Amino acid sequence: MKNSGIILGILLITFFSCKKETAQIHEKQTEDSATLISDTLAAPVQDSIDLVAEKKLDKFGFPPEVEGCSCYFAENKSDFQKQQFVYVDDYGNNAYIKLNGKLVKIPMEEGDFDPSNFSKTIENAEYKVEMNGKKIKEMDETMMFEGKMTVENKKTGEKITAPIYGECGC
């Protein structure tokens, strides 16, 4: 019976000492969180902008307007195989990108694309699209490319850069 009392006493001491330590840890975490919040609120506006998730181009399938010869690029080989593109053009008239859920049409002219060094710059009133990279493979009527694409919002100056992988051909 004495052993039961000793064991019970040890258990009670252990229980209460752990509870006190947990309460101290919780108070410390609350204090640190409050400091973090006040530090964040006191930070310059530029730092707050950096906390926003990086913007990306929306993925989309082939627009129905594009038939025949065309260029189409995804962010990587896997998306390319799934036909989840970030850029599609009809090889001379119009290019398409998708931003904020809206398909954007950008007029282009034949000659806007130089396949020898893979560069292209097109723009409309709202956006400027610059692409560059290298040819990685050439088949009968198709050339594969990889590189990067930068889309600039001409009104805000905001830029989105993405890797691209795709092909041009007929």
Number of C-alpha atoms within 10 A of each C-alpha: 5 7 8 9 10 11 11 12 12 11 12 11 11 11 11 11 11 11 11 11 11 12 11 12 12 12 12 12 12 12 11 12 12 12 12 12 11 11 10 13 11 10 11 9 10 8 10 12 10 9 8 8 7 8 12 15 19 16 18 18 15 15 13 6 8 17 12 9 14 18 23 26 27 26 22 16 15 11 17 19 11 10 17 20 26 27 26 25 25 22 23 16 13 19 24 21 22 18 15 10 11 9 14 17 16 19 14 19 12 11 10 14 19 12 17 8 11 15 17 16 16 18 18 13 9 12 21 16 21 16 20 21 18 16 17 13 11 13 8 7 9 15 17 19 23 23 19 18 24 18 23 18 16 14 9 9 9 11 15 14 16 17 17 26 26 26 22 20 17 14
